[in-house]
Amino acid sequence: MAYLWLAIEHKLSAIVVGETASGKTTTLNAILMFVPPDAKVVSIEDTREIKLYHDNWLAQVTRTGIGEQEIDMYDLLRAALRQRPDYIVVGEVRGREAQTLFQAMSTGHASYSTFHAGDINQMVYRFESEPLNVPRSMLQFLDIVLVQNMYLMSGRRIRRTKR
């Protein structure tokens, strides 16, 4: 945890990957506690699950409209970049917002997210494939990947960060 604390203070970007119910969002919430209290943070989600205790935190949520224009994660992320946040948090990357997230990383924005993949190889494959299409050259801007696993031990679910 000391490593993650230093990494977040120095604005390194990280993604928590894992299978369904492995504890990705819980881990993300835990490491976000290391974001300096005076930092400007913007979070973008489909469903509010990120919980921060920062005064300068703007939580944005997507909207599907009936008769109104839909606002998706891509739109919110583009708008967030104009606000010049110190930290950008995307609840879960699964669409075209992936390219914008990596562009934010490449321009120096500390970015954090979760992603469905079983390991780092699956993560790279999924990012490079349809519909995400993140170029391999952009993946170099991701500093840290935390791999979450869920194990059954004596009938109990155990969630751990593997790497």
ZIDA-V757116 format. One record per run of one state. SS is the DSSP state (@ for helix, = for strand, . for the rest). FROM is the first residue (numbers start at 1). TO is the last residue. Records with the same first field share a line. If there is no record, write none. Layout:
SS: FROM-TO / FROM-TO
This chain:
.: 1-1 / 10-13 / 19-23 / 35-40 / 46-56 / 62-62 / 64-70 / 72-72 / 83-86 / 91-96 / 107-109 / 117-119 / 129-135 / 140-143 / 154-155 / 162-163
@: 2-9 / 24-34 / 73-82 / 97-106 / 120-128 / 136-139
=: 14-18 / 41-45 / 57-61 / 63-63 / 71-71 / 87-90 / 110-116 / 144-153 / 156-161
